């Protein structure tokens, strides 16, 4: 099993990179933050390898915590590695955990391939596993900021990048103001 790779990005596709390591090129499906790296950049990825009758696939994540949560997501019936990667491409791990704790199915249903039943299954199956989170009441949930930015006409990539840079301890209004300020630069 390949659990970790570090190498040079030699090619990029819409959803994957080809990473060269010791003269071997690995095709790895990755999150948009990794796709933002340029050809020639060095990337460090924690990987999940899926082996099936159709072949083998590698999924790359930016850190070990994200990999662990990715592996937790794929334990849910109906959530495969590509759907789990799509979920983690839309929101950070802490935001997804908070959506599960808040039983906010809308965070999941806006993702292609996730319907109401799958969203509810994610929440039910993982609620106890992420229920021990230390979350302060009244803190704004970043999906509200993400949704607001989409409503204002920003694309998903811009919205996701800026939401990941905001201070999540601020209120939703303050997060949105900060996000808009960052987008205005």
Secondary structure as a PSIPRED ss2 file (coil, helix, strand):
# PSIPRED VFORMAT (PSIPRED V4.0)

   1 X C   1.000  0.000  0.000
   2 X C   1.000  0.000  0.000
   3 X C   1.000  0.000  0.000
   4 X E   0.000  0.000  1.000
   5 X E   0.000  0.000  1.000
   6 X E   0.000  0.000  1.000
   7 X E   0.000  0.000  1.000
   8 X E   0.000  0.000  1.000
   9 X E   0.000  0.000  1.000
  10 X E   0.000  0.000  1.000
  11 X E   0.000  0.000  1.000
  12 X E   0.000  0.000  1.000
  13 X C   1.000  0.000  0.000
  14 X C   1.000  0.000  0.000
  15 X C   1.000  0.000  0.000
  16 X E   0.000  0.000  1.000
  17 X E   0.000  0.000  1.000
  18 X E   0.000  0.000  1.000
  19 X E   0.000  0.000  1.000
  20 X E   0.000  0.000  1.000
  21 X E   0.000  0.000  1.000
  22 X C   1.000  0.000  0.000
  23 X C   1.000  0.000  0.000
  24 X E   0.000  0.000  1.000
  25 X E   0.000  0.000  1.000
  26 X E   0.000  0.000  1.000
  27 X E   0.000  0.000  1.000
  28 X E   0.000  0.000  1.000
  29 X E   0.000  0.000  1.000
  30 X E   0.000  0.000  1.000
  31 X C   1.000  0.000  0.000
  32 X H   0.000  1.000  0.000
  33 X H   0.000  1.000  0.000
  34 X H   0.000  1.000  0.000
  35 X H   0.000  1.000  0.000
  36 X C   1.000  0.000  0.000
  37 X C   1.000  0.000  0.000
  38 X C   1.000  0.000  0.000
  39 X C   1.000  0.000  0.000
  40 X C   1.000  0.000  0.000
  41 X C   1.000  0.000  0.000
  42 X E   0.000  0.000  1.000
  43 X E   0.000  0.000  1.000
  44 X E   0.000  0.000  1.000
  45 X E   0.000  0.000  1.000
  46 X E   0.000  0.000  1.000
  47 X E   0.000  0.000  1.000
  48 X E   0.000  0.000  1.000
  49 X E   0.000  0.000  1.000
  50 X E   0.000  0.000  1.000
  51 X E   0.000  0.000  1.000
  52 X E   0.000  0.000  1.000
  53 X C   1.000  0.000  0.000
  54 X C   1.000  0.000  0.000
  55 X E   0.000  0.000  1.000
  56 X E   0.000  0.000  1.000
  57 X E   0.000  0.000  1.000
  58 X E   0.000  0.000  1.000
  59 X E   0.000  0.000  1.000
  60 X E   0.000  0.000  1.000
  61 X E   0.000  0.000  1.000
  62 X C   1.000  0.000  0.000
  63 X C   1.000  0.000  0.000
  64 X H   0.000  1.000  0.000
  65 X H   0.000  1.000  0.000
  66 X H   0.000  1.000  0.000
  67 X H   0.000  1.000  0.000
  68 X H   0.000  1.000  0.000
  69 X H   0.000  1.000  0.000
  70 X H   0.000  1.000  0.000
  71 X H   0.000  1.000  0.000
  72 X H   0.000  1.000  0.000
  73 X H   0.000  1.000  0.000
  74 X C   1.000  0.000  0.000
  75 X C   1.000  0.000  0.000
  76 X C   1.000  0.000  0.000
  77 X C   1.000  0.000  0.000
  78 X C   1.000  0.000  0.000
  79 X C   1.000  0.000  0.000
  80 X C   1.000  0.000  0.000
  81 X H   0.000  1.000  0.000
  82 X H   0.000  1.000  0.000
  83 X H   0.000  1.000  0.000
  84 X H   0.000  1.000  0.000
  85 X H   0.000  1.000  0.000
  86 X H   0.000  1.000  0.000
  87 X H   0.000  1.000  0.000
  88 X H   0.000  1.000  0.000
  89 X H   0.000  1.000  0.000
  90 X H   0.000  1.000  0.000
  91 X C   1.000  0.000  0.000
  92 X C   1.000  0.000  0.000
  93 X H   0.000  1.000  0.000
  94 X H   0.000  1.000  0.000
  95 X H   0.000  1.000  0.000
  96 X H   0.000  1.000  0.000
  97 X H   0.000  1.000  0.000
  98 X H   0.000  1.000  0.000
  99 X H   0.000  1.000  0.000
 100 X H   0.000  1.000  0.000
 101 X H   0.000  1.000  0.000
 102 X C   1.000  0.000  0.000
 103 X C   1.000  0.000  0.000
 104 X C   1.000  0.000  0.000
 105 X C   1.000  0.000  0.000
 106 X H   0.000  1.000  0.000
 107 X H   0.000  1.000  0.000
 108 X H   0.000  1.000  0.000
 109 X H   0.000  1.000  0.000
 110 X C   1.000  0.000  0.000
 111 X C   1.000  0.000  0.000
 112 X C   1.000  0.000  0.000
 113 X C   1.000  0.000  0.000
 114 X C   1.000  0.000  0.000
 115 X C   1.000  0.000  0.000
 116 X H   0.000  1.000  0.000
 117 X H   0.000  1.000  0.000
 118 X H   0.000  1.000  0.000
 119 X H   0.000  1.000  0.000
 120 X H   0.000  1.000  0.000
 121 X H   0.000  1.000  0.000
 122 X H   0.000  1.000  0.000
 123 X H   0.000  1.000  0.000
 124 X H   0.000  1.000  0.000
 125 X H   0.000  1.000  0.000
 126 X H   0.000  1.000  0.000
 127 X H   0.000  1.000  0.000
 128 X H   0.000  1.000  0.000
 129 X H   0.000  1.000  0.000
 130 X H   0.000  1.000  0.000
 131 X C   1.000  0.000  0.000
 132 X C   1.000  0.000  0.000
 133 X C   1.000  0.000  0.000
 134 X C   1.000  0.000  0.000
 135 X C   1.000  0.000  0.000
 136 X C   1.000  0.000  0.000
 137 X C   1.000  0.000  0.000
 138 X C   1.000  0.000  0.000
 139 X C   1.000  0.000  0.000
 140 X C   1.000  0.000  0.000
 141 X C   1.000  0.000  0.000
 142 X H   0.000  1.000  0.000
 143 X H   0.000  1.000  0.000
 144 X H   0.000  1.000  0.000
 145 X H   0.000  1.000  0.000
 146 X H   0.000  1.000  0.000
 147 X H   0.000  1.000  0.000
 148 X H   0.000  1.000  0.000
 149 X H   0.000  1.000  0.000
 150 X H   0.000  1.000  0.000
 151 X H   0.000  1.000  0.000
 152 X C   1.000  0.000  0.000
 153 X C   1.000  0.000  0.000
 154 X C   1.000  0.000  0.000
 155 X C   1.000  0.000  0.000
 156 X H   0.000  1.000  0.000
 157 X H   0.000  1.000  0.000
 158 X H   0.000  1.000  0.000
 159 X H   0.000  1.000  0.000
 160 X H   0.000  1.000  0.000
 161 X H   0.000  1.000  0.000
 162 X H   0.000  1.000  0.000
 163 X H   0.000  1.000  0.000
 164 X H   0.000  1.000  0.000
 165 X H   0.000  1.000  0.000
 166 X C   1.000  0.000  0.000
 167 X C   1.000  0.000  0.000
 168 X C   1.000  0.000  0.000
 169 X C   1.000  0.000  0.000
 170 X C   1.000  0.000  0.000
 171 X C   1.000  0.000  0.000
 172 X H   0.000  1.000  0.000
 173 X H   0.000  1.000  0.000
 174 X H   0.000  1.000  0.000
 175 X H   0.000  1.000  0.000
 176 X H   0.000  1.000  0.000
 177 X H   0.000  1.000  0.000
 178 X H   0.000  1.000  0.000
 179 X H   0.000  1.000  0.000
 180 X H   0.000  1.000  0.000
 181 X H   0.000  1.000  0.000
 182 X H   0.000  1.000  0.000
 183 X H   0.000  1.000  0.000
 184 X H   0.000  1.000  0.000
 185 X C   1.000  0.000  0.000
